[in-house]
Amino acid sequence: MSGHSKWHNIQAKKSKVDAKRGKIFTKIGKEIALAVKNGGPNIDTNAKLKDVVAKAKANNMPQDTIMRAIKKSSGEADSVNYEEIVYEGYGPSGIAVIVNVLTDNKNRSAGNVRHAFTKYGGNMGSTGCVSFMFQKKGQMVIEKTDDIDEDELMMMALDAGAEDFASEEEVYIITTAPEDFGSVREALEANGLEFLEAEVKMIPDTLTAIDEETAAKFQKMLDALEEDDDVQDVYHNAEFPEGWEE
């Protein structure tokens, strides 16, 4: 089946940068806090919290750290005032970019995001200017190992309700409708599968190929955005040059 390819090309850079900066646990902690505030601390009854916990596990967040974050958030729920904001715009060479922010200061976040766009040859746009080029999908990424049979995994995923299954060089990618993400993920977890990535995200319909010079500039823009504590996720449609490393 056809899949959304170039996972390693597009997504690994975000995870790599976040891990390098030591910020990803803090960012997931904010998502946990918001999920607890909106739906309570019970993972079994709070679907959003369950999804965030899956994302935390995929990012190697220790179980005790996750539970501490939930416990802390349940005690501070009334003081959590994060606002979810989505910014859209263009990076250098017209790359479509979506920035998800979780902030307690909208003006600060808007200024920082705008600065990152303009400093590296991009520009912020109005709401909806690039989101039509993306689809909101659930995505699970599983590392290829000798223990996993590709055909069995594909049938397992499709039987559980997945929309698509793709096999790439290093990973399998399972795509779902957003509303089916939780049930498909739980079905795979019940069969002992672990994920390199498991979250609902914005996936580009098509990719924009960029050259080395643009890639270097755009990576600096990504770094600037992801170093910002308010920025949770950055999605884009850039296709980096083959073998290119920041």
C-alpha positions as CSV (number, residue, x, y, z in Angstrom):
1,M,0.0,0.0,0.0
2,S,1.1,3.5,-0.6
3,G,2.3,5.5,2.4
4,H,3.5,8.9,3.5
5,S,7.2,8.3,2.8
6,K,10.3,10.2,3.9
7,W,9.5,9.7,7.6
8,H,13.1,9.6,8.5
9,N,13.9,12.6,6.3
10,I,11.2,14.8,7.7
11,Q,10.5,13.7,11.2
12,A,13.7,12.3,12.7
13,K,15.3,15.8,12.5
14,K,12.6,17.2,14.8
15,S,13.0,14.4,17.4
16,K,16.8,14.6,17.1
17,V,16.9,18.3,17.8
18,D,14.4,18.1,20.7
19,A,16.4,15.4,22.3
20,K,19.7,17.2,21.8
21,R,18.2,20.3,23.5
22,G,16.9,18.3,26.4
23,K,13.5,19.9,26.1
24,I,11.2,17.2,24.9
25,F,10.2,15.9,28.3
26,T,9.3,19.4,29.4
27,K,7.2,19.9,26.3
28,I,5.4,16.6,26.8
29,G,4.9,17.6,30.5
30,K,3.0,20.7,29.3
31,E,0.8,18.5,27.1
32,I,0.1,16.2,30.1
33,A,-0.8,19.2,32.2
34,L,-3.3,20.5,29.6
35,A,-4.8,17.0,29.1
36,V,-5.3,16.5,32.8
37,K,-6.9,19.9,33.2
38,N,-9.3,19.3,30.4
39,G,-10.1,15.6,31.1
40,G,-8.8,14.6,34.5
41,P,-5.9,12.4,35.6
42,N,-7.4,9.0,34.9
43,I,-5.6,7.6,31.8
44,D,-8.4,5.0,31.3
45,T,-11.1,7.6,30.9
46,N,-9.1,10.5,29.4
47,A,-8.5,9.6,25.8
48,K,-6.3,12.7,25.2
49,L,-4.1,11.9,28.2
50,K,-3.8,8.3,27.0
51,D,-2.6,9.6,23.6
52,V,-0.1,12.0,25.2
53,V,1.2,9.2,27.4
54,A,1.8,7.1,24.3
55,K,3.7,9.9,22.8
56,A,5.8,10.2,25.9
57,K,6.6,6.5,25.9
58,A,7.6,6.7,22.2
59,N,10.0,9.4,23.2
60,N,11.5,7.2,25.9
61,M,10.1,9.2,28.8
62,P,10.4,6.9,31.9
63,Q,7.1,5.6,33.4
64,D,7.8,7.1,36.8
65,T,8.4,10.5,35.2
66,I,5.1,10.2,33.3
67,M,3.2,9.3,36.5
68,R,4.9,12.1,38.4
69,A,3.8,14.6,35.7
70,I,0.2,13.4,35.9
71,K,0.2,13.6,39.7
72,K,1.7,17.0,39.7
73,S,-0.7,18.2,37.0
74,S,-3.8,16.9,38.8
75,G,-2.7,19.0,41.9
76,E,-2.1,22.1,39.8
77,A,-4.9,21.8,37.3
78,D,-6.5,25.1,38.3
79,S,-3.3,27.0,37.8
80,V,-2.6,25.7,34.3
81,N,-3.4,28.5,31.8
82,Y,-1.8,27.3,28.6
83,E,-3.4,28.3,25.4
84,E,-3.1,26.2,22.2
85,I,-2.2,28.3,19.2
86,V,-1.4,27.3,15.6
87,Y,0.8,29.5,13.4
88,E,1.2,29.0,9.7
89,G,3.6,30.4,7.2
90,Y,6.4,29.8,4.7
91,G,10.0,29.0,5.2
92,P,12.8,29.7,2.7
93,S,12.0,28.7,-0.9
94,G,8.3,28.5,-0.1
95,I,8.4,25.6,2.4
96,A,5.0,25.2,4.1
97,V,5.3,25.3,7.9
98,I,2.8,24.8,10.7
99,V,3.9,25.6,14.3
100,N,1.9,24.4,17.2
101,V,2.3,26.4,20.4
102,L,1.3,25.9,24.0
103,T,1.8,29.1,25.9
104,D,0.8,31.3,28.8
105,N,1.8,34.4,26.9
106,K,0.4,34.8,23.4
107,N,2.2,38.0,22.6
108,R,5.6,36.5,23.6
109,S,5.0,33.4,21.5
110,A,3.7,35.3,18.4
111,G,6.8,37.5,18.5
112,N,9.2,34.6,18.9
113,V,7.7,32.6,16.1
114,R,7.5,35.5,13.8
115,H,11.2,36.3,14.5
116,A,12.2,32.7,13.6
117,F,10.3,32.9,10.3
118,T,11.7,36.3,9.2
119,K,15.3,35.7,10.4
120,Y,15.8,32.7,8.1
121,G,14.1,33.8,4.9
122,G,10.5,32.9,5.7
123,N,7.3,34.8,6.6
124,M,4.3,34.2,8.8
125,G,1.0,33.9,7.0
126,S,-2.6,34.0,7.9
127,T,-4.6,31.1,9.4
128,G,-5.2,28.5,6.7
129,C,-2.5,29.7,4.3
130,V,-0.7,26.3,4.3
131,S,-2.8,23.9,6.4
132,F,-4.8,22.9,3.4
133,M,-1.6,21.2,2.2
134,F,-1.6,18.9,5.2
135,Q,-3.9,16.2,6.6
136,K,-4.4,15.5,10.3
137,K,-3.6,11.9,10.8
138,G,-2.6,9.5,13.5
139,Q,0.8,8.0,12.8
140,M,2.8,5.2,14.5
141,V,6.3,4.4,13.5
142,I,7.8,1.0,14.3
143,E,11.4,0.0,13.9
144,K,12.1,-2.9,11.5
145,T,13.5,-5.9,13.4
146,D,13.9,-9.6,12.6
147,D,11.1,-10.3,15.1
148,I,8.5,-8.4,13.1
149,D,6.9,-10.0,10.1
150,E,5.9,-7.3,7.6
151,D,2.8,-9.0,6.3
152,E,1.5,-10.0,9.7
153,L,2.0,-6.4,11.0
154,M,0.2,-5.0,8.0
155,M,-2.8,-7.2,8.4
156,M,-2.8,-6.6,12.2
157,A,-2.8,-2.8,11.6
158,L,-5.5,-2.9,8.9
159,D,-7.7,-5.2,10.8
160,A,-7.5,-2.8,13.8
161,G,-8.7,0.0,11.6
162,A,-5.6,1.6,10.1
163,E,-6.0,3.6,6.8
164,D,-2.5,2.9,5.5
165,F,0.6,0.9,6.0
166,A,4.1,1.7,4.5
167,S,7.4,-0.1,4.6
168,E,10.5,2.1,4.4
169,E,14.2,1.3,4.7
170,E,14.4,1.4,8.5
171,V,10.8,1.6,9.7
172,Y,7.1,0.6,9.2
173,I,4.6,3.5,9.2
174,I,1.0,3.0,10.1
175,T,-1.4,5.8,9.4
176,T,-4.9,6.2,10.9
177,A,-7.8,8.7,10.9
178,P,-7.4,10.9,14.0
179,E,-10.5,9.4,15.6
180,D,-9.1,5.8,15.1
181,F,-5.6,6.5,16.4
182,G,-6.2,5.4,20.0
183,S,-7.9,2.1,19.2
184,V,-5.4,1.1,16.6
185,R,-2.5,2.0,18.8
186,E,-4.0,0.0,21.7
187,A,-4.5,-3.0,19.5
188,L,-0.8,-3.0,18.4
189,E,0.4,-2.4,22.0
190,A,-1.7,-5.4,23.1
191,N,0.4,-7.4,20.7
192,G,3.6,-6.3,22.3
193,L,4.6,-3.7,19.7
194,E,6.6,-0.6,20.6
195,F,6.8,2.7,18.7
196,L,9.5,5.1,17.7
197,E,6.7,7.6,17.3
198,A,3.0,7.6,18.1
199,E,0.9,10.7,17.9
200,V,-1.7,12.6,15.9
201,K,0.1,15.1,13.6
202,M,-0.1,17.1,10.4
203,I,1.2,15.1,7.4
204,P,1.9,17.0,4.1
205,D,0.1,15.8,1.0
206,T,3.2,16.5,-1.1
207,L,6.9,17.4,-0.4
208,T,8.9,20.3,-1.6
209,A,12.5,19.3,-2.7
210,I,15.1,21.8,-1.4
211,D,18.8,22.2,-2.1
212,E,21.7,22.1,0.3
213,E,21.8,25.9,0.8
214,T,18.1,26.1,1.5
215,A,18.3,23.0,3.8
216,A,21.0,24.6,5.9
217,K,18.9,27.8,6.3
218,F,15.7,26.0,7.0
219,Q,17.4,23.8,9.6
220,K,18.4,26.9,11.5
221,M,14.8,28.1,11.4
222,L,13.7,24.7,12.7
223,D,16.3,24.9,15.5
224,A,15.2,28.4,16.5
225,L,11.5,27.3,16.7
226,E,12.2,24.1,18.6
227,E,14.5,25.8,21.1
228,D,11.5,27.9,22.1
229,D,9.8,26.5,25.2
230,D,6.4,27.5,23.9
231,V,6.7,25.5,20.6
232,Q,5.3,22.0,20.9
233,D,5.5,20.8,17.3
234,V,6.7,22.0,13.9
235,Y,5.3,20.4,10.7
236,H,6.6,21.1,7.2
237,N,6.7,19.7,3.7
238,A,10.4,20.1,3.0
239,E,12.3,17.2,1.4
240,F,15.9,17.5,2.5
241,P,18.6,16.5,0.0
242,E,19.5,12.8,0.0
243,G,22.1,12.1,2.7
244,W,22.0,15.7,4.0
245,E,22.8,16.2,7.7
246,E,22.4,19.4,9.7
